[in-house]
Amino acid sequence: MVFVASAGPICSLAQSAPDAPDKVWHSPAEQSISRDLAAVPPSAIQIDPAKAYSLPELIDLAEQHNPETRVAWQSAKGRAAVLGIARSALYPTLVALALADTARIRVLLNSTFYRQTYGSFEPVLHVDYLIFDFGGRSGVIDAAKADLLAANFAFNDTHRKIIFQVTAAYYNLLNQIGQQGAAEASLKNAQAVQEDAEDRLVHGLATKPDVLEAAAATAQAQYDLQAVIGAEEIAHGDLATALGLPPDTNLQVESIDKLPAPPQLMQSVDQAMDRALQQRPDLQEQVARLRAAQADIKQARSAYFPTLSFSGDGGLERQYGQQETLPPAYVGGEVWDVGLQLKWTIFDGTRREHQLARAKAEKAEAQADIDALRDEIANEVWAAYSNVKTAQRQREAAQALVVSASQSYDAARESYQYGVRNLLDVVSAQKALAQASSEDIYTRTQLLIQLANLAFRTGDLIQTPPAKTTP
């Protein structure tokens, strides 16, 4: 009979599946997880709310504090530990043992059983060493090296993605800030037109519908401004999130006026593609995966050959013995045991054949992944290059458009004051100027984003080595 004692109700704390598919699952385990989550504080970053951060400073903050970089860093460190584990197989294993044994038996002597007590204590050192295995261990080591290399490239690719995320979020925020400025200017222009209409109505030079039309244009401008303010708040949150900060962080950035003029493309699309295929970390990661697959084939083939290993024990033994009617005795001395083992698997139910076939299939899959990724990268660079050229042409057109719209608005308003043009012409010119100002800001930031996207697709974003060694 077996008795089980418990300090509390086990059933109430045991985990189980939800009771039914149509009910939300709740249990004490959920509360314990919530407590554990509350016990893990979020990483804190000191942000100066009065400082206007530049793009390089924002990128530096993101690389230090974005949790994705820490995840990729720890993954690479884990792969480095796996490589150390694989290399340890090249060395012998030395184990210290302490063996103790005691027994009591009855020994038959003539026609009588005599009780005999026996005991021993043996501290020894045991050694195991695989002398030769036809490439099994080296295959594991080569695979671990390739996996570490792939993890390092994945670490670089994480930085590439985060740099672009911060860059795109920064330029998008600048666009929304510029859009807010353009919307505020549009509102002022609409208010000025409304004041002109009201003044002309007082002097009998305008009609009531003219004033209502101007007031409607002012209300529309106010509505557009509020929409832009909301978009700017979202852009602030997106940038803070890319930095690893709460979205409500009070973060100031440098204005778009302090940015240098976007550079002109000095390379052909073929040069950009060639550079991307040489330095993209995700493609380099896939090549490292191919190396790992080749090492797995080497390891699988080694199973067809024998292994030679050595093992041995050495130590001291202290023994005690006592037989009924005789006095006890103690004895001690050194003990050792050494052996060589040659092991060759002759048949294993085609296990080795299937392991080798799987390794070869994984290698072919890795090669196919490389070919597919090359095509994808070439297409990404082609599209990014085309988008840059388009953004440059749109930027030039927007600059000309804002000059033309500004002149048209000034002329329409002046003509309206002299009674040559009607209010609808002025409102139309004001709306055209607002649209042109918005497109001027958008095309400027869009060109910067597309240039950053081209650098992201070619891998240029991470070619300058950082000065720090932290994640």
C-alpha positions in Angstrom: 0.0 0.0 0.0 1.3 3.5 -0.9 0.3 6.7 0.8 0.7 10.1 -0.8 0.9 13.3 1.3 0.1 16.7 -0.2 0.6 20.2 1.3 -2.3 21.6 -0.6 -5.1 20.9 -3.1 -3.3 19.6 -6.2 -6.4 19.6 -8.5 -6.9 23.4 -8.1 -3.4 24.2 -9.3 -3.1 21.6 -12.0 -3.1 22.8 -15.6 -5.6 21.5 -18.1 -7.1 22.3 -21.5 -10.0 24.7 -21.8 -13.3 23.1 -20.7 -15.2 24.0 -23.9 -14.4 25.6 -27.3 -16.9 28.4 -26.8 -15.6 29.8 -23.5 -12.5 31.9 -22.7 -10.0 30.0 -20.6 -9.1 31.4 -17.1 -7.2 29.7 -14.3 -4.8 30.5 -11.4 -1.9 29.9 -13.8 -3.0 32.9 -15.8 -2.7 35.1 -12.7 0.8 33.7 -12.0 1.9 34.5 -15.5 0.6 38.1 -15.1 2.6 38.4 -11.9 5.7 37.1 -13.6 5.2 39.6 -16.5 4.8 42.5 -14.0 8.0 41.4 -12.3 10.0 41.9 -15.6 10.4 45.7 -16.0 10.7 47.2 -19.5 14.0 48.5 -20.5 14.3 52.2 -19.8 15.9 54.8 -22.1 16.8 58.3 -21.0 15.3 60.6 -23.6 16.0 64.4 -23.4 12.6 66.0 -24.3 14.3 69.3 -25.2 16.8 67.7 -27.6 16.2 67.5 -31.3 17.6 64.1 -32.3 19.2 63.6 -35.7 18.7 60.5 -37.8 22.2 58.9 -36.8 21.4 59.5 -33.2 18.0 57.8 -33.6 19.5 54.8 -35.3 22.1 54.5 -32.6 19.4 54.5 -30.0 17.4 51.8 -31.9 20.5 49.6 -32.3 21.2 49.7 -28.6 17.6 49.4 -27.2 15.4 47.7 -29.8 14.6 44.3 -28.4 15.0 42.6 -31.8 18.7 43.3 -31.8 19.0 41.7 -28.4 17.1 38.6 -29.6 19.4 38.2 -32.7 22.5 38.8 -30.5 21.5 36.1 -28.0 20.7 33.8 -30.8 24.2 34.2 -32.3 25.7 33.7 -28.8 23.7 30.5 -28.5 25.1 29.3 -31.8 28.6 30.1 -30.6 27.9 27.9 -27.6 26.7 25.1 -29.8 30.0 25.3 -31.7 31.9 25.0 -28.4 29.8 21.9 -27.6 30.7 20.4 -31.0 34.4 21.0 -30.6 34.4 19.4 -27.1 33.9 16.0 -28.8 37.5 16.2 -30.0 38.8 15.9 -26.4 38.6 13.0 -24.0 36.0 13.0 -21.2 37.4 12.5 -17.7 34.9 11.7 -14.9 35.6 11.2 -11.2 33.6 8.4 -9.6 33.0 7.1 -6.1 31.6 3.6 -6.1 30.3 2.0 -2.9 28.8 -1.4 -2.5 27.8 -3.7 0.4 26.0 -7.1 0.4 25.2 -9.9 2.8 24.8 -13.5 1.5 24.9 -17.1 2.8 27.6 -19.3 1.5 27.3 -23.1 1.4 30.3 -24.9 2.9 30.0 -28.7 3.1 26.5 -29.1 4.5 26.2 -25.8 6.3 25.3 -22.2 5.2 27.5 -19.5 6.6 26.6 -15.8 6.6 29.1 -13.6 4.8 29.1 -9.8 4.8 31.0 -7.9 2.1 31.6 -4.2 1.4 33.8 -2.1 -0.9 34.5 1.6 -1.6 36.3 2.5 -4.8 37.2 6.1 -5.8 38.3 6.0 -9.5 38.9 8.2 -12.6 37.1 7.2 -15.8 38.2 8.3 -19.2 36.5 8.0 -22.6 38.1 9.1 -25.8 36.9 8.7 -29.4 40.1 8.3 -31.3 38.8 8.2 -34.9 35.4 8.4 -36.5 36.0 9.1 -40.3 34.7 12.7 -40.2 31.6 12.4 -37.9 32.8 15.0 -35.4 34.3 17.3 -37.9 31.0 17.2 -39.8 29.2 18.3 -36.7 31.8 21.1 -36.1 31.5 22.3 -39.7 27.8 22.4 -39.4 28.0 24.4 -36.1 30.4 26.8 -37.7 28.1 27.4 -40.6 25.1 27.8 -38.2 27.1 30.4 -36.2 28.0 32.2 -39.4 24.3 32.2 -40.5 23.3 33.5 -37.0 25.8 36.4 -37.4 24.5 37.3 -40.8 20.9 37.2 -39.4 22.2 39.5 -36.6 23.4 41.9 -39.3 20.2 41.6 -41.2 18.3 42.5 -38.1 20.3 45.7 -37.9 19.7 46.4 -41.6 15.9 46.1 -41.0 15.9 48.2 -37.9 18.0 50.9 -39.5 15.5 51.1 -42.4 12.5 51.0 -40.0 13.9 54.0 -38.1 14.9 55.8 -41.2 11.5 55.4 -42.8 9.6 56.3 -39.6 11.8 59.4 -39.2 11.2 60.6 -42.8 7.5 59.8 -42.4 7.4 61.9 -39.3 9.1 64.7 -41.1 6.5 64.4 -43.8 3.6 64.7 -41.4 5.3 67.6 -39.6 5.7 69.3 -43.0 2.1 68.4 -43.9 0.9 70.1 -40.7 2.9 73.2 -41.6 1.3 73.2 -45.1 -2.1 72.7 -43.6 -1.7 75.6 -41.2 -0.5 77.8 -44.1 -3.6 76.7 -46.1 -5.8 77.5 -43.2 -4.3 81.0 -42.9 -4.8 81.5 -46.7 -8.4 80.4 -46.4 -9.0 82.7 -43.5 -7.5 85.6 -45.4 -9.8 84.9 -48.4 -12.8 84.7 -46.0 -11.8 88.1 -44.5 -11.5 89.6 -48.0 -15.0 88.3 -48.9 -16.5 89.6 -45.6 -14.8 93.0 -46.2 -16.1 93.2 -49.8 -19.6 92.3 -48.5 -19.5 95.2 -46.1 -18.7 97.5 -49.0 -21.3 96.0 -51.3 -18.7 94.4 -53.6 -19.5 90.8 -52.8 -22.5 88.7 -52.2 -23.6 86.6 -49.2 -22.9 83.3 -51.2 -19.3 84.4 -51.7 -18.9 84.8 -47.9 -20.5 81.4 -47.3 -18.2 79.8 -49.9 -15.1 81.3 -48.3 -16.3 80.1 -44.9 -16.8 76.6 -46.2 -13.3 76.7 -47.6 -12.0 77.8 -44.2 -13.9 74.9 -42.4 -12.4 72.4 -44.9 -8.9 73.7 -44.2 -9.5 73.4 -40.5 -10.8 69.8 -41.0 -7.7 68.9 -43.1 -5.4 70.4 -40.4 -7.0 68.2 -37.7 -6.5 65.1 -39.9 -2.9 65.9 -40.4 -2.3 66.5 -36.6 -3.7 63.0 -36.0 -1.4 61.5 -38.6 1.6 63.3 -37.0 0.7 61.7 -33.6 0.7 58.3 -35.2 4.0 58.9 -36.9 5.5 59.9 -33.6 4.3 56.6 -32.1 5.7 54.6 -35.0 9.1 56.2 -34.6 9.2 55.6 -30.8 8.2 52.0 -31.3 11.0 51.5 -33.8 13.4 52.8 -31.2 12.0 50.4 -28.6 10.2 53.2 -26.7 6.6 53.6 -25.6 4.6 55.3 -28.3 3.7 58.2 -26.0 7.4 59.2 -25.5 8.0 62.9 -25.8 10.6 62.8 -28.6 11.8 65.7 -30.7 13.6 65.3 -34.1 15.5 67.6 -36.4 13.5 69.4 -38.9 13.6 68.6 -42.6 15.2 72.0 -43.3 18.4 70.8 -41.6 18.8 67.8 -43.9 21.2 67.9 -46.8 19.8 67.8 -50.3 19.2 64.3 -51.5 22.1 63.0 -53.6 21.8 62.1 -57.2 22.1 58.5 -58.3 25.7 57.9 -59.5 25.3 54.2 -60.2 23.4 52.1 -62.7 20.8 49.6 -61.8 23.1 46.7 -62.8 25.8 48.0 -60.4 23.2 48.2 -57.6 22.1 44.6 -58.3 25.7 43.3 -58.3 26.4 45.0 -55.0 23.2 43.7 -53.4 24.1 40.1 -54.5 27.5 40.5 -52.9 26.6 42.1 -49.5 23.0 41.4 -48.6 23.2 39.6 -45.2 20.0 37.5 -45.8 21.6 36.0 -48.9 24.9 35.5 -47.1 22.9 33.7 -44.4 21.4 31.4 -46.9 24.9 30.5 -48.3 25.9 29.7 -44.7 22.9 27.4 -44.5 24.1 25.7 -47.6 27.5 25.1 -45.9 25.7 23.6 -42.9 23.8 21.2 -45.3 27.1 20.1 -46.9 28.5 19.5 -43.4 25.4 17.4 -42.5 26.1 15.2 -45.6 29.7 14.7 -44.4 28.4 13.7 -41.0 25.8 11.3 -42.5 28.5 9.6 -44.7 30.7 9.0 -41.6 28.1 6.6 -40.2 29.1 4.0 -42.9 32.6 3.7 -41.4 33.9 2.3 -38.1 34.8 4.2 -35.0 37.7 3.6 -32.7 37.4 4.6 -29.1 39.4 4.2 -25.8 38.1 3.9 -22.3 39.7 3.1 -19.0 39.4 3.3 -15.2 42.0 3.8 -12.6 41.8 4.3 -8.8 41.9 2.7 -5.4 39.7 0.1 -3.8 39.1 -0.5 -0.1 37.3 -3.7 0.8 35.8 -5.2 3.9 34.7 -8.8 4.5 33.4 -10.9 7.4 32.3 -14.5 7.5 30.4 -16.1 10.3 32.7 -17.6 12.9 35.7 -15.8 11.5 37.1 -12.4 12.3 36.5 -9.4 9.8 39.2 -8.4 7.4 40.2 -5.2 5.5 42.2 -5.0 2.3 43.0 -2.2 -0.1 44.9 -1.6 -3.3 45.0 0.0 -6.7 42.6 -1.0 -9.5 42.6 -0.2 -13.2 40.9 -1.3 -16.4 41.8 -0.2 -20.0 40.1 -1.1 -23.3 39.9 -0.2 -27.0 36.7 -0.6 -29.0 36.4 -0.8 -32.7 32.7 -0.5 -33.6 31.3 -0.9 -37.1 27.6 -0.9 -37.8 26.9 -3.5 -40.5 23.1 -3.2 -40.7 20.7 -0.7 -39.2 17.5 -1.1 -41.2 18.6 1.5 -43.9 18.7 4.2 -41.3 22.0 5.6 -42.6 20.7 5.6 -46.2 17.7 7.7 -45.2 19.8 10.1 -43.1 22.1 10.7 -46.0 19.1 11.1 -48.4 17.6 13.7 -46.0 20.9 15.6 -45.8 21.2 15.7 -49.6 17.6 16.9 -49.9 18.3 19.7 -47.4 21.3 20.7 -49.4 19.2 20.9 -52.6 16.6 22.8 -50.7 19.2 25.3 -49.5 20.5 25.8 -53.0 17.0 26.4 -54.3 16.4 29.0 -51.5 19.5 30.8 -52.7 18.4 30.9 -56.3 14.9 32.1 -55.3 16.4 34.8 -53.0 18.7 36.0 -55.7 15.7 36.5 -58.0 13.8 38.3 -55.3 16.7 40.6 -54.4 17.2 41.5 -58.1 13.6 42.4 -58.4 13.6 44.4 -55.1 16.6 46.4 -56.3 15.1 47.0 -59.7 11.8 48.3 -58.1 13.7 50.4 -55.6 15.9 51.9 -58.3 12.9 52.7 -60.4 11.1 54.3 -57.4 14.1 56.5 -56.8 14.1 57.7 -60.4 10.3 58.3 -60.2 10.6 60.2 -56.9 13.3 62.4 -58.4 11.1 63.3 -61.3 8.1 63.9 -59.0 10.3 66.1 -56.8 11.3 68.3 -59.7 7.6 68.6 -60.9 6.4 69.4 -57.3 9.0 72.2 -57.0 7.7 73.8 -60.2 4.1 73.2 -59.2 4.4 75.0 -55.9 6.0 78.0 -57.6 3.2 78.1 -60.2 0.4 77.6 -57.6 1.8 80.3 -55.4 1.9 82.8 -58.2 -1.6 81.8 -59.4 -3.0 82.2 -55.9 -1.4 85.7 -55.4 -2.7 86.8 -58.8 -6.2 85.4 -58.2 -6.5 87.1 -54.8 -5.2 90.4 -56.2 -7.6 90.3 -59.1 -10.4 89.4 -56.8 -9.7 92.5 -54.7 -9.9 94.6 -57.9 -13.1 92.9 -58.9 -11.6 91.2 -62.0 -12.0 87.6 -60.7 -14.7 86.0 -58.6 -14.4 84.2 -55.3 -14.6 80.8 -56.8 -11.4 81.4 -58.7 -9.7 82.5 -55.5 -10.9 79.5 -53.6 -9.8 77.2 -56.4 -6.4 78.8 -56.5 -6.1 78.5 -52.7 -6.9 74.8 -52.8 -4.4 74.3 -55.6 -1.7 76.0 -53.6 -2.5 73.9 -50.5 -2.3 70.7 -52.7 1.0 71.9 -54.2 2.5 72.7 -50.8 1.5 69.3 -49.5 3.0 67.5 -52.6 6.2 69.6 -52.2 6.7 68.2 -48.7 5.6 64.7 -49.6 7.9 64.4 -52.7 10.9 65.7 -50.7 10.5 63.1 -47.9 9.4 60.4 -50.4 12.7 60.9 -52.3 14.6 60.5 -49.0 12.6 57.3 -48.2 13.1 55.8 -51.6 16.9 56.5 -51.4 16.9 54.8 -48.0 14.9 51.9 -49.4 17.4 51.5 -52.2 20.3 51.4 -49.7 18.2 48.9 -47.7 17.7 46.6 -50.7 21.3 46.7 -51.7 22.6 46.3 -48.1 24.5 49.6 -48.1 22.8 50.6 -44.8 25.1 48.3 -42.8 28.4 48.6 -44.7 29.9 51.1 -42.3 31.1 49.2 -39.2 29.7 50.5 -35.9 32.1 51.8 -33.4 30.5 49.9 -30.5 30.4 46.2 -29.7 27.2 46.2 -27.7 24.0 44.8 -29.3 
